Amino acid sequence: MGLDLTVDAVQLTEDLVNIESVSGNEREIADAVENALAGLDHLRVQRFGNTVVARTEQGRDERVVIAGHIDTVPLNANLPARKDEQSIHGLGTCDMKGGVAIALRIAATLPNPNRDVTFLFYDGEEVEAERNGLFLLSQTDPDLLEADFAILMEPSDAVVEAGCQGTLRADVITRGERAHSARSWTGVNAIHGAAEVLTRLNAYEPRRPVIDGLEYHEGLNAVFVSGGVAGNVLPDECRVSVNYRFAPDRSEDEAIAHVREVFDGFEVEISDSAPAAMPGLSVPAAAAFVEAVGGTANPKFGWTDVARFSALGIPAVNFGPGDPHLAHKQDEFVPIDHIDEVEKRLRAWLEDEA
Amino acid sequence: MGLDLTVDAVQLTEDLVNIESVSGNEREIADAVENALAGLDHLRVQRFGNTVVARTEQGRDERVVIAGHIDTVPLNANLPARKDEQSIHGLGTCDMKGGVAIALRIAATLPNPNRDVTFLFYDGEEVEAERNGLFLLSQTDPDLLEADFAILMEPSDAVVEAGCQGTLRADVITRGERAHSARSWTGVNAIHGAAEVLTRLNAYEPRRPVIDGLEYHEGLNAVFVSGGVAGNVLPDECRVSVNYRFAPDRSEDEAIAHVREVFDGFEVEISDSAPAAMPGLSVPAAAAFVEAVGGTANPKFGWTDVARFSALGIPAVNFGPGDPHLAHKQDEFVPIDHIDEVEKRLRAWLEDEA
């Protein structure tokens, strides 16, 4: 199936949604994107697995990355796309084929942008990091990601969301000694030992640091708790799994140290973590972008791939159509006016005399 | 396979162990018991499912029940029986074919006891109450259980263990409101809400009431805890499953009320309960029995079927060979000197001029 890049971004969103591309099944949509862009003289198109990179090479002083993932979460009886007067509904409309459609339209119709642009259409974002096309490219061809600034077109309500908070998961473990519950004084109850862990979580005061004028909001929460052997046995282990969301002024190492400090005296096993991304709004390119697209920026609380650019030293923001709270929901949709607004703002910024 | 009741109780234990009788598979052993007893003129033998009842009817003033279950927990590569100089090893040696062998020997060899005896050999003790032969008999033929006193030949280290503590299981539930863990202030964490539940468990002071001279020892313990939806979601429910073991001076209703009081302010769901049994050592028949078999009685902390007799108003004790801590263990065994000692004591008590 081919993609026609001469249709408007709303129609293009619908066309992209109707190419099913659940993670692991991105070949068809990557082929369509590659073929549609390959015919354009002003772009240099390269393919890496099911990730497509298209670059303008006008020799501008500045280069910007515009990126979007082409995969979706699993089907949930929500295809094909359905359009009404306000919105397009269906799998991937919000997360994030609306943003991908805008990027494709701009790639196709702005042959001479005021900044060089690297368009990235990548696979495997909705699954483990090892399958993420952007991550893989950062490992194999980091040169291709070089830029002064990056825009990730994840849904952000058509307003810039800057940086992102980091995330860390850890198990806080208490141990005891098994015994028959009819003779409980002969054992040590590990679940009872977790009282202090939960008490510390209850008393925890999350930081709300202001960075580049944006107020982030941390959180430290139990997301799972488990323990128990049998209905008549004192449990010898209890695990409280906590998720720490940390503001961009903290590194992963600092976040780990913080969690260990909060649970000082307990056994702590770090499960996984991903770094935060600084909003970078003090960087001229980023500040100019926010100014150009409306002057407003909000902090991003959740984790997104902007952190991968941040790790490469590239300031990055989220800016795309759709309500981020609808991502991964069966009834996700993207408002048509978001698509129009984001495309107009982005186009104007790339057409301005910079 | 037949059973020869002229062999001694040690040999008979070994023979019984070698008739595999995992719960649900008691037909063969029940047949063997029934057939072995049916030929004895001094006993009236009745069969109910795989439960065998054998009664002397000498018109004595007093009647005593001597009971044992004939089923075992599942096979665990621990058959056939193996005998060494001190013990018999294998599935059901301790729990409780040693006790059953003694009861069968006494049934066969004491045609004219000083008290009438109702021997009960019942199935389904190691599984749910609805399959317990003693429970079923108490529902269908309670007259057959009528007695002044009951001896349950469960392993008790060859010393009388009197009464038993009750057991009650309940879930203490906290509720919250789901939210993405990156925006935790928009939700309510149900696991954090369980801190107070665990704190109360930690602070709990169990009672140790003295009843008929025996010190019982209660306990209130979390046996399971669970909660959690996903690694990035605030959980909206947490369950702490608690097990309350209560002394025989408390009824089930009082135990339920106590647990509700301890967790006042929380949602409490009662899962199941079983009543305690009073030691009943102030009843002359019981006191005389303790005196006759050695003068010592210990409190029983775990729950046993003595509670079923207690519920019928019949004082009951545990008195059998074997260490109760070995019950349900792969390497269970019964000491030969326990078998000899318990048989000798019981026989003497039934032969005395009462």
Interface residues (C-beta under 8 A of the other chain):
Chain A: Q165 T167 R169 H180 S181 A182 R183 S184 W185 N189 I191 H192 A194 A195 L198 T199 L201 N202 P206 H217 G219 N221 A222 V223 F224 V225 S226 G227 G228 V229 A230 G231 N232 V233 L234 P235 C238 V240 S241 N243 R245 F301 G302 W303 H325
Chain B: Q165 T167 R169 H180 S181 A182 R183 S184 W185 N189 I191 H192 A194 A195 L198 T199 L201 N202 P206 H217 G219 N221 A222 V223 F224 V225 S226 G227 G228 V229 A230 G231 N232 V233 L234 P235 C238 V240 S241 N243 R245 F301 G302 W303
